[in-house]
Each structure stands twice: as structure tokens, then as C-alpha cells.
Amino acid sequence: MATTELKPDPPAAAAGERNARAASAPKHRGTAHGAPFSLRYLPLWDKIALAALTVTAAVLSLWNLDGAPSYQDDEGTYTSQAFAVHSGTLAPYTYWYDHPPLGWIQIAALNWLPNLLGLGDGTTIGATRYVISVYFVASAVLLYIVGRRLTMRIPFAALTTVLFILSPLSLVLGRQIYLDNIGVPWLLLAFYLALSSRNALWHHVGAGICFAIAVLSKETLSIFGPALLLALMYRPKWSNRSFSVVGFLTAGGLLLAFYPLSALLRNELLSGPDHVSLQDALAYQLLNRSGSGTIFEAGSSRAELLSGWLYFDKYLIAAGLAAAVVCLLRRQSRILFIAIASFATPIVLGQGYLPAMYIIGVIPFLALACGSAVDIAWSGVERLARRTPGLTRPLRTGFVAALSASLLLMSLPQWFEQDRTLLTAQTNSNWRSAMTWVQDNVSRSEVVLAPYSMWHDLNSSGWNNAWTMIATEKPDLDKQFDIERPGGWREIRWIIVGPSVMANIDSLGLTRVKTALQNSEQVQTFGEWTVHRVINPPSN
């Protein structure tokens, strides 16, 4: 008896193969909750949200950028170092490894453009703020896509970014020339790559590279390493986790090694006579620098700094800390708890020096925690609604009403007023008047001490000599001063005193500057800025 061989129809077989391949391939399309997110297949609503958030972040970061907040000495320091890169050096004075230089090298790569366009109200520090605005907008965009990678729904990922953009704490610090603002986008990009659902090794290598760039931009961002490593461990399969971690550590470690290697090649890795060293810089930063006390000590620098952060945005800080606990309920969001806990531990338990801009690194994670917690709560509401169909509309309406009321509570009493002040105030008018008076009335041959916030603008206006127009700290903290100015403080003719000068004299022990100021007379006053002429004539 003949047998009949059953064969599938060729078109049907081909269709079956295509369906099988489609079923096994990673799904990146669609906006369904929990679907893997990829920029390669960006849904329409994601595109609309990203466009709106990008425009909003750009407008708020650029509006009144020259007017507020007040220019700070750290901003002037990084501005002068960025312009020094154009001259082939890492700093206008001795580079002593206080920070890795990659942060201001990135600024130097971009700061020519706002100067070319005439931005910054004619000042280099003002123009450099426009470079920082690029990083602020990048952080806002990356925050949204990281939120989507954490399986947040589009409205709550957008809410995360809105919190970041509108927070007075984020907006005031995000406009200033701080290295933390340079490193944060790289850190967020590292998390975006680490959270990829694809089994692509280059994503994990890229995450290591981006994290290394973030750390080399501002070393304090290394505190988020444990959270990033946990994100890598959340791979879809155990089989590729080891490759992820090895690729991440190898790529990041090799890039980080360039910093000590550069010190070694300059013979400045280890401490020695007559030269700066990375060892001495680390010893100063970690061991010898005066501490900030504890947050439990009334009147300590740490407690006052925490009060200052809470003054600018107590709502985001409190809500973010509470939301971090809620994030433990969802596997993907647990990295946010680890990130915030890693950040908070040195503040609560430490007594060492705490910089004012330290909080910049955690602001995106506080916003992410809030967005993720709201998303988790919405998932709970949806589950409850499925069990009780008759209460679906009241549950959803009540949730939206409660969320809207919370946002209004945050925005109206504090956010609106502080953001309005930031976008309208002119806090740098006295700074500008003092600088203009010095430019118009002081000879370019006379030695002037100027705060770093205006040092580069003054030096580039005719002095063009770092030891004639001198940054306030250098007579006491740079040994080169003794060589360039053997007459000591007596060679100083003018001192510009700004809001931070007297505090720096006390905290840094600037005895030469203090002596020169005690032997001076006040010539001009512009609000909190004064110009002093040293009475004692310079030594011959």
C-alpha cells in the first residue's frame, strides 16, 4: 500500500518560520506597560513626550541664565581651567589633581561656541553657563528614557522629567558650572545601557565606558557604582550576566586607569619633594581636608548644608526618600533604592568634607524614585479595579485627583515662587559693576587679587598674566607665588572682595590675603562687592 507523505504547503511553512522567528525576537515595539523600551522603535507618544520635555528643559535652562543664580567661585575655577585647555594646559595655575580633568576638558570642547555667538552678556563665565545648559537638557532627556527602561508608563516617565526640570533645587544647581552637571548625563546613559533588554555585550561595555566618563568628570559620582552593578545583574538570562559584568568592569577599569597613568607619566603619581602628586591630592581630599561635622550637630557645616538643600526643595527630597522605599516592591526599581541609599549613607554617617554640589548627582534618582513609586501605585490601583469592576472609574479618578493635589502642594507654595525668582532676578548686577570698575580704573601693570568668579574675565581683559591678576587663594596656597612675587603681600595693590572672600580667608587660612586686606582701604562698593586698595606700597 502506497504511503502518502504529508508536507506543509510551502507558503504556510514560510509563514510558520517567520512567526517563530518573530516570537523569539526581542519585542521593542508598542507602548504596553512592561514592554521593552528601545529608541530604535520609538512609539508616537514617546516622541511627543520627548519633544515637549526637551523644549521645556531648554527654555527653563536658558531663560535668564546670565541673571541668576549668582556666579560662584567654583564656576570661575572650572571656566578658567576650561579656557586653559585651549592653551594646552590643564589649569592656569599649578594643576594639583584636585579633580580629574575630563569635566572641564568637555567644557573646553564646547565653550568656543557660545563665545562665538556672543552669548553670556559679554562674559566668559556667563557664556560657559550655556555649555552647562546642554548637559541639563541631556539629563532631562536621558531621565525620561531611563524611566521608560524601568518599565514606567509614558505619563509617569514624563512626570519624572517634569519633577527634575521644575525642581528649584535642580534648576538652580543645574544652571551653574559644576563638574557634577557634566557627569550626570554620562551616569544616566550608563544606566540606560545597563538596563537594556537585549543580549548585546556592547551595551554593557558602553555602560562601563559611560560610567568611567562620569567618574572622571566628577569622582563623587562613583557612589552610584553599586546601583549600576545591580542593574547589570538584572539580566534576562543567567548565562550572559558574567559577560555583562566582565565587559562592564574591563571597559570602565581601562578608561579609569588613564587618570593615574597620566600622573605616572608626569612623575606625579606618588608624593615627593618639589612637585604635586595624585597621592597628596587624595590624601588631602580623603584625610586632611577639614570636615563638615555631622548632620546631628547643630550649626555644623553638614547640618547647614542639608538645611540649604531642604530650603530649595524639601518636597522632592522628602518624597524621593519615601518613594525609594516603595521602589523595593518592583524588581526593576530596586536599583533606585540602592542608588539613593548609597548617596545618603555618607551624609548620615560621615563627618568629612561635604561639597554643596554633592546633591546634584542624586536629584535624577529622587525624581526617578517618585515616578516609579507613582507607577507602582497605579499598577496597584489597576489590579484593584480588575477585582472590583464597579469601582474602576472612582479608583482611577481618586488616584489622579490625589496625585494632582500632591503636585499642586509641591509647586504652588515653594516651586512657583523660587522658579519665578530664578527666571526673573538679576543677582549678578553688582558683580558686573565691580568688574567693570576694575577694568576701567586699575592699571594693567598693578597686582590685583580677584575671586575666581571674575578672575578669568578680568585676566583676559588686558592683564593676561596669572601672577598679576591673581586668584584670591593663590598667594597662600600656590608655592609659585613666592617665585613670581618675592615681595609677598606687599606687592599686592588691589583686592576685590566678594560674598565668599572673608569666609575663604578663615576656612582656608589665607594669612597673606588677610594681612593685605588689613592694610588696605575701601575704595568702591557695589552691594556685597567691594574694591580695596592696599595702602602699604610694594617693596622694591
C-alpha positions as CSV (number, residue, x, y, z in Angstrom):
1,M,0.0,0.0,0.0
2,A,1.4,3.3,-1.0
3,T,2.0,5.8,1.8
4,T,1.3,9.4,1.4
5,E,3.9,11.8,2.7
6,L,2.3,14.9,4.3
7,K,4.2,18.1,3.6
8,P,3.2,21.5,4.7
9,D,2.3,23.9,2.0
10,P,5.4,26.0,1.2
11,P,3.8,29.4,1.8
12,A,2.4,28.1,5.1
13,A,5.8,26.7,6.1
14,A,7.5,30.0,5.4
15,A,4.9,31.9,7.4
16,G,5.4,29.5,10.3
17,E,9.1,30.1,10.3
18,R,8.6,33.9,10.2
19,N,6.2,33.6,13.1
20,A,8.6,31.5,15.1
21,R,11.4,34.0,14.5
22,A,9.2,36.9,15.5
23,A,8.1,35.1,18.6
24,S,11.8,34.5,19.7
25,A,13.0,38.0,18.8
26,P,13.0,40.7,21.5
27,K,9.9,42.9,21.3
28,H,10.6,46.6,21.3
29,R,7.5,47.9,19.7
30,G,4.5,49.3,21.4
31,T,3.7,51.3,24.5
32,A,2.2,48.5,26.6
33,H,3.3,48.5,30.2
34,G,6.3,46.3,30.8
35,A,7.2,46.1,27.1
36,P,11.0,46.6,26.5
37,F,11.8,50.1,25.5
38,S,14.2,51.0,22.7
39,L,14.9,54.2,20.9
40,R,15.0,52.2,17.6
41,Y,11.3,51.7,17.8
42,L,10.0,54.8,19.5
43,P,6.2,55.0,19.6
44,L,4.4,58.2,18.7
45,W,3.5,59.2,22.2
46,D,7.1,58.7,23.3
47,K,8.2,61.0,20.5
48,I,5.6,63.6,21.5
49,A,6.6,63.4,25.2
50,L,10.3,63.6,24.4
51,A,9.9,66.6,22.1
52,A,7.8,68.5,24.7
53,L,10.1,67.8,27.6
54,T,13.2,68.7,25.6
55,V,11.8,72.1,24.6
56,T,10.6,72.7,28.2
57,A,14.0,71.8,29.6
58,A,15.8,74.0,27.1
59,V,13.6,77.1,27.7
60,L,13.9,76.9,31.5
61,S,17.6,76.3,31.5
62,L,18.3,79.2,29.1
63,W,15.9,81.7,30.5
64,N,17.7,84.5,32.4
65,L,20.8,82.3,32.5
66,D,23.1,85.3,33.0
67,G,20.9,86.9,35.6
68,A,20.5,84.2,38.2
69,P,21.8,82.5,40.3
70,S,24.9,84.4,41.4
71,Y,28.2,83.4,39.9
72,Q,30.2,81.3,42.3
73,D,33.9,80.8,42.7
74,D,33.8,77.2,41.7
75,E,32.2,78.2,38.4
76,G,35.0,80.6,37.8
77,T,37.5,77.9,38.6
78,Y,36.2,75.5,36.1
79,T,35.7,78.2,33.5
80,S,39.4,79.3,33.8
81,Q,40.5,75.7,33.7
82,A,38.4,75.1,30.5
83,F,40.0,78.0,28.8
84,A,43.4,76.9,29.9
85,V,42.8,73.7,28.0
86,H,42.7,75.8,24.8
87,S,46.3,76.9,25.6
88,G,47.5,73.3,26.1
89,T,47.4,73.2,29.9
90,L,45.0,71.8,32.5
91,A,44.8,74.9,34.7
92,P,46.0,78.5,34.7
93,Y,47.9,77.7,37.8
94,T,49.5,74.5,39.1
95,Y,47.2,71.5,38.4
96,W,47.3,69.6,41.7
97,Y,44.9,66.7,40.9
98,D,42.1,68.1,43.0
99,H,39.7,66.6,40.4
100,P,40.1,64.5,37.2
101,P,40.3,67.0,34.3
102,L,37.8,65.3,32.0
103,G,35.0,67.5,33.2
104,W,36.5,70.8,32.1
105,I,38.0,69.2,29.1
106,Q,34.4,68.6,27.9
107,I,33.6,72.2,28.7
108,A,36.6,73.3,26.7
109,A,35.3,71.3,23.7
110,L,32.1,73.3,23.6
111,N,32.7,76.7,25.2
112,W,34.0,78.3,22.0
113,L,30.5,78.2,20.5
114,P,28.6,80.5,23.0
115,N,31.6,82.9,22.8
116,L,31.4,82.9,19.1
117,L,27.7,83.6,19.2
118,G,28.2,86.4,21.7
119,L,26.2,84.7,24.5
120,G,26.8,85.3,28.1
121,D,26.4,89.1,28.2
122,G,30.0,89.6,27.2
123,T,31.5,87.5,30.0
124,T,33.2,84.1,29.7
125,I,31.7,82.7,32.8
126,G,28.2,83.7,31.5
127,A,29.0,82.1,28.1
128,T,30.2,78.9,29.8
129,R,26.8,78.5,31.5
130,Y,25.3,78.0,28.1
131,V,27.5,74.9,27.8
132,I,26.1,73.6,31.1
133,S,22.6,74.1,29.7
134,V,23.3,71.5,27.0
135,Y,24.1,68.9,29.8
136,F,21.0,69.9,31.7
137,V,18.8,69.2,28.7
138,A,20.6,66.0,28.0
139,S,20.0,64.9,31.6
140,A,16.3,65.6,31.2
141,V,16.0,63.6,28.0
142,L,18.0,60.7,29.4
143,L,15.9,60.7,32.6
144,Y,12.8,60.1,30.5
145,I,14.3,57.2,28.6
146,V,15.8,55.6,31.7
147,G,12.3,55.8,33.3
148,R,10.9,54.0,30.3
149,R,13.6,51.4,30.5
150,L,12.4,50.9,34.1
151,T,9.0,50.0,32.7
152,M,7.3,53.2,33.7
153,R,4.3,54.2,31.7
154,I,4.7,57.3,29.5
155,P,2.8,59.7,31.8
156,F,4.8,58.8,34.8
157,A,8.1,58.8,32.9
158,A,7.2,62.3,31.8
159,L,6.3,63.2,35.3
160,T,9.7,62.1,36.4
161,T,11.3,64.5,34.0
162,V,9.0,67.3,34.9
163,L,10.0,67.0,38.5
164,F,13.6,67.2,37.5
165,I,13.1,70.2,35.3
166,L,10.9,72.2,37.6
167,S,12.5,71.4,41.0
168,P,14.1,74.7,42.2
169,L,17.0,72.7,43.7
170,S,17.6,71.0,40.3
171,L,17.1,74.2,38.3
172,V,19.4,76.4,40.4
173,L,22.2,73.9,40.6
174,G,21.7,72.7,37.0
175,R,22.4,76.2,35.7
176,Q,25.8,76.5,37.3
177,I,29.2,75.4,36.1
178,Y,29.7,72.4,38.3
179,L,31.5,69.2,37.2
180,D,28.6,67.2,38.7
181,N,26.4,68.6,35.9
182,I,28.9,67.3,33.4
183,G,29.0,63.8,34.8
184,V,25.3,63.2,35.4
185,P,24.2,62.7,31.8
186,W,27.0,60.1,31.4
187,L,25.8,58.4,34.5
188,L,22.2,58.3,33.2
189,L,23.4,57.0,29.9
190,A,25.3,54.2,31.7
191,F,22.1,53.2,33.4
192,Y,20.2,53.3,30.2
193,L,22.6,50.9,28.5
194,A,22.9,48.7,31.6
195,L,19.1,48.3,31.7
196,S,18.9,47.2,28.0
197,S,16.8,44.1,27.5
198,R,18.9,43.0,24.6
199,N,21.7,40.4,25.0
200,A,24.2,42.7,23.4
201,L,27.6,42.8,25.0
202,W,28.4,46.3,23.6
203,H,25.6,47.8,25.7
204,H,27.3,46.6,28.8
205,V,30.8,47.7,27.6
206,G,29.2,51.0,26.7
207,A,27.8,51.3,30.2
208,G,31.2,50.8,31.7
209,I,32.7,53.4,29.4
210,C,29.9,55.9,30.2
211,F,30.3,55.3,34.0
212,A,34.0,55.8,33.8
213,I,33.5,59.1,31.9
214,A,31.0,60.2,34.6
215,V,33.5,59.4,37.4
216,L,36.4,61.1,35.5
217,S,34.1,64.1,35.2
218,K,33.3,64.2,38.9
219,E,34.7,61.5,41.1
220,T,31.9,61.6,43.7
221,L,29.6,60.0,41.1
222,S,31.4,56.7,41.8
223,I,29.0,56.4,44.7
224,F,26.4,55.1,42.3
225,G,28.5,52.2,41.2
226,P,26.7,49.6,43.3
227,A,23.3,50.5,41.8
228,L,24.7,50.3,38.3
229,L,26.3,46.9,39.0
230,L,22.9,45.7,40.3
231,A,21.3,46.9,37.1
232,L,23.7,44.8,35.1
233,M,22.9,41.7,37.3
234,Y,19.2,42.1,36.3
235,R,19.9,40.4,33.0
236,P,17.1,38.4,31.3
237,K,19.3,35.2,31.5
238,W,21.9,34.0,33.9
239,S,24.1,32.8,31.0
240,N,25.1,36.3,29.9
241,R,25.4,38.0,33.3
242,S,29.0,37.1,33.8
243,F,29.9,38.5,30.3
244,S,27.9,41.7,31.2
245,V,29.9,42.3,34.4
246,V,33.3,41.4,33.0
247,G,32.7,43.7,30.0
248,F,31.5,46.5,32.2
249,L,34.4,46.2,34.6
250,T,37.0,45.8,31.9
251,A,36.0,48.7,29.8
252,G,35.4,51.0,32.7
253,G,38.5,50.0,34.5
254,L,40.7,50.5,31.5
255,L,39.3,54.0,31.0
256,L,39.6,54.9,34.7
257,A,43.3,53.8,34.6
258,F,44.2,56.6,32.3
259,Y,43.9,59.1,35.2
260,P,46.6,57.5,37.5
261,L,48.6,56.6,34.3
262,S,48.7,60.2,33.2
263,A,50.0,61.2,36.7
264,L,52.6,58.4,36.5
265,L,53.9,59.7,33.1
266,R,54.2,63.2,34.6
267,N,56.1,61.7,37.5
268,E,53.3,63.0,39.8
269,L,51.7,59.7,40.9
270,L,53.5,59.5,44.3
271,S,54.3,62.1,46.8
272,G,57.7,63.7,46.5
273,P,59.7,66.9,47.1
274,D,59.1,70.0,44.8
275,H,56.1,68.6,42.9
276,V,52.4,67.9,43.3
277,S,51.1,64.4,43.2
278,L,47.9,62.4,42.9
279,Q,48.8,60.7,46.2
280,D,48.9,64.1,48.0
281,A,45.7,65.2,46.4
282,L,43.9,62.0,47.5
283,A,45.3,62.3,51.0
284,Y,44.1,65.9,51.2
285,Q,40.6,65.1,49.9
286,L,40.0,62.0,51.9
287,L,42.1,62.5,55.1
288,N,43.4,66.0,55.7
289,R,40.6,68.3,54.5
290,S,38.6,69.9,57.3
291,G,35.4,68.0,57.8
292,S,31.8,69.3,57.8
293,G,30.7,67.8,61.1
294,T,27.6,65.6,61.4
295,I,24.0,66.3,60.4
296,F,23.1,65.8,64.1
297,E,25.4,68.6,65.3
298,A,23.5,71.9,65.4
299,G,25.4,74.6,63.5
300,S,27.8,72.2,61.7
301,S,28.5,72.8,58.1
302,R,26.9,69.5,57.2
303,A,23.7,70.4,59.0
304,E,23.6,73.8,57.5
305,L,24.2,72.4,54.0
306,L,21.3,69.9,54.4
307,S,19.1,72.8,55.6
308,G,20.1,74.7,52.4
309,W,19.1,71.8,50.2
310,L,15.8,71.5,52.0
311,Y,15.2,75.2,51.6
312,F,15.4,74.9,47.9
313,D,13.3,71.7,47.6
314,K,12.1,69.9,50.7
315,Y,9.3,68.3,48.8
316,L,11.4,66.4,46.2
317,I,13.9,65.3,48.8
318,A,11.3,64.0,51.2
319,A,9.1,62.5,48.5
320,G,12.1,60.9,46.8
321,L,13.3,59.3,50.0
322,A,9.9,57.9,50.8
323,A,9.4,56.7,47.2
324,A,12.7,54.9,47.3
325,V,11.2,52.5,49.9
326,V,8.2,51.9,47.6
327,C,10.6,51.1,44.8
328,L,11.6,47.9,46.7
329,L,8.2,46.5,45.6
330,R,9.3,46.3,42.0
331,R,12.3,44.3,40.9
332,Q,13.5,46.8,38.2
333,S,13.1,49.8,40.5
334,R,15.2,48.4,43.4
335,I,18.3,49.9,41.8
336,L,16.8,53.3,42.7
337,F,16.7,52.4,46.3
338,I,20.3,51.3,46.2
339,A,21.4,54.5,44.4
340,I,19.7,56.8,46.9
341,A,20.8,54.7,49.9
342,S,24.4,54.8,48.6
343,F,24.2,58.6,48.2
344,A,22.6,59.1,51.6
345,T,25.0,57.0,53.6
346,P,28.0,59.4,53.6
347,I,25.7,62.3,54.5
348,V,24.2,60.5,57.5
349,L,27.2,58.6,58.8
350,G,30.1,60.7,57.5
351,Q,31.9,63.6,59.1
352,G,34.3,64.5,56.3
353,Y,34.1,67.4,53.9
354,L,30.7,67.6,52.1
355,P,30.6,69.8,49.0
356,A,27.5,71.9,48.4
357,M,27.0,70.4,44.9
358,Y,27.1,66.8,46.1
359,I,23.4,66.6,45.9
360,I,23.4,67.2,42.1
361,G,24.1,63.5,41.5
362,V,21.1,62.2,43.3
363,I,18.4,64.6,42.1
364,P,17.7,62.5,38.9
365,F,17.3,59.4,41.1
366,L,15.0,61.1,43.5
367,A,12.8,62.1,40.6
368,L,13.0,58.5,39.2
369,A,12.0,57.1,42.5
370,C,9.0,59.4,42.6
371,G,7.9,58.5,39.1
372,S,8.5,54.8,39.7
373,A,6.5,54.8,43.0
374,V,3.6,56.5,41.3
375,D,3.8,53.9,38.5
376,I,3.8,51.1,41.1
377,A,0.8,52.7,42.9
378,W,-1.1,53.0,39.6
379,S,-0.4,49.3,38.9
380,G,-2.0,48.5,42.3
381,V,-5.0,50.6,41.5
382,E,-5.4,48.8,38.2
383,R,-5.2,45.4,39.9
384,L,-7.8,46.5,42.5
385,A,-10.0,47.9,39.7
386,R,-9.9,44.5,37.9
387,R,-11.1,42.8,41.0
388,T,-13.9,45.3,41.6
389,P,-15.1,46.4,38.1
390,G,-17.7,48.7,39.6
391,L,-15.1,50.8,41.3
392,T,-12.8,51.2,38.3
393,R,-13.7,54.8,37.5
394,P,-13.8,56.1,41.1
395,L,-10.5,54.4,41.8
396,R,-8.8,56.0,38.8
397,T,-10.4,59.3,39.4
398,G,-9.4,59.3,43.1
399,F,-5.8,58.4,42.2
400,V,-5.4,61.1,39.6
401,A,-7.0,63.7,42.0
402,A,-4.7,62.7,44.8
403,L,-1.6,62.9,42.5
404,S,-2.7,66.3,41.2
405,A,-3.3,67.6,44.7
406,S,0.2,66.5,45.7
407,L,1.8,68.1,42.7
408,L,0.0,71.4,43.4
409,L,1.1,71.2,47.0
410,M,4.7,70.9,45.8
411,S,4.5,73.5,43.1
412,L,2.4,76.4,44.4
413,P,4.0,77.4,47.8
414,Q,7.6,76.8,47.0
415,W,8.4,75.8,43.5
416,F,6.5,78.5,41.7
417,E,7.9,81.4,43.8
418,Q,11.5,80.1,43.7
419,D,11.4,79.3,40.0
420,R,9.9,82.7,39.2
421,T,12.6,84.4,41.2
422,L,15.3,82.4,39.4
423,L,13.8,83.2,36.0
424,T,13.5,87.0,36.6
425,A,16.1,88.1,39.2
426,Q,19.3,90.0,38.3
427,T,21.6,88.8,41.0
428,N,24.8,89.4,39.1
429,S,24.5,93.2,38.5
430,N,26.8,94.1,41.4
431,W,29.3,91.5,40.3
432,R,29.3,93.0,36.9
433,S,29.6,96.6,38.2
434,A,32.6,95.8,40.4
435,M,34.3,94.0,37.5
436,T,33.6,96.9,35.1
437,W,35.0,99.5,37.6
438,V,38.3,97.5,38.0
439,Q,38.6,97.2,34.2
440,D,38.1,100.9,33.8
441,N,40.2,102.2,36.8
442,V,43.0,99.8,37.5
443,S,46.3,99.8,35.6
444,R,47.1,96.5,33.9
445,S,50.6,96.6,35.5
446,E,49.3,96.6,39.1
447,V,48.8,93.3,41.0
448,V,45.2,92.5,41.8
449,L,43.6,89.8,43.9
450,A,40.2,88.7,42.4
451,P,37.8,86.0,43.4
452,Y,37.7,83.1,40.9
453,S,34.2,84.1,39.9
454,M,35.5,87.1,37.9
455,W,39.2,86.1,37.6
456,H,39.2,84.9,34.1
457,D,37.1,87.7,32.8
458,L,39.4,90.2,34.4
459,N,42.6,88.5,33.4
460,S,41.5,88.2,29.7
461,S,40.6,91.9,29.6
462,G,44.2,93.1,29.5
463,W,46.2,91.6,32.3
464,N,46.9,88.3,30.6
465,N,49.2,87.2,33.4
466,A,48.1,84.8,36.2
467,W,50.6,86.4,38.6
468,T,49.5,90.0,38.0
469,M,45.8,89.3,38.1
470,I,45.9,86.7,40.8
471,A,43.1,84.4,42.1
472,T,42.5,85.2,45.8
473,E,43.7,81.9,47.2
474,K,47.0,81.6,45.3
475,P,49.3,83.8,47.5
476,D,48.8,81.3,50.3
477,L,48.1,78.1,48.5
478,D,50.4,78.1,45.5
479,K,54.2,78.0,46.1
480,Q,54.8,79.6,42.7
481,F,53.6,82.9,44.3
482,D,56.9,83.1,46.2
483,I,58.9,82.9,43.0
484,E,56.7,85.3,41.0
485,R,56.2,87.8,43.8
486,P,59.2,87.6,46.2
487,G,57.9,90.8,48.0
488,G,54.9,88.8,49.3
489,W,51.7,90.5,50.2
490,R,53.4,93.9,49.8
491,E,53.3,93.6,46.0
492,I,49.5,93.4,46.0
493,R,47.9,96.7,45.1
494,W,44.2,95.9,44.8
495,I,41.9,93.4,46.4
496,I,38.4,92.6,45.2
497,V,36.2,91.3,48.0
498,G,33.0,89.3,47.1
499,P,30.5,87.5,49.3
500,S,32.7,84.4,49.8
501,V,36.1,86.0,50.3
502,M,36.0,86.5,54.0
503,A,34.7,83.0,54.6
504,N,37.5,81.6,52.4
505,I,40.1,83.6,54.3
506,D,39.0,82.0,57.5
507,S,38.4,78.4,56.3
508,L,41.5,78.2,54.1
509,G,43.8,80.1,56.4
510,L,44.7,82.8,53.8
511,T,47.1,84.7,56.1
512,R,48.8,86.7,53.3
513,V,45.5,87.8,51.9
514,K,44.2,88.7,55.4
515,T,47.3,90.8,56.1
516,A,47.0,92.6,52.8
517,L,43.3,93.3,53.4
518,Q,44.1,94.6,56.9
519,N,46.5,97.1,55.3
520,S,44.0,98.4,52.7
521,E,41.3,101.0,52.3
522,Q,37.9,100.5,50.7
523,V,37.6,102.5,47.5
524,Q,34.4,101.4,45.9
525,T,31.3,99.5,47.0
526,F,28.8,97.7,44.8
527,G,26.3,96.0,47.0
528,E,28.0,92.9,48.5
529,W,31.1,93.6,46.4
530,T,33.9,96.0,47.5
531,V,37.2,97.1,45.9
532,H,40.1,97.7,48.3
533,R,43.5,99.4,47.6
534,V,46.4,98.2,49.6
535,I,48.0,101.2,51.5
536,N,51.4,99.7,52.1
537,P,53.4,100.3,48.9
538,P,55.1,97.4,47.2
539,S,58.6,96.5,48.2
540,N,61.4,97.4,45.8
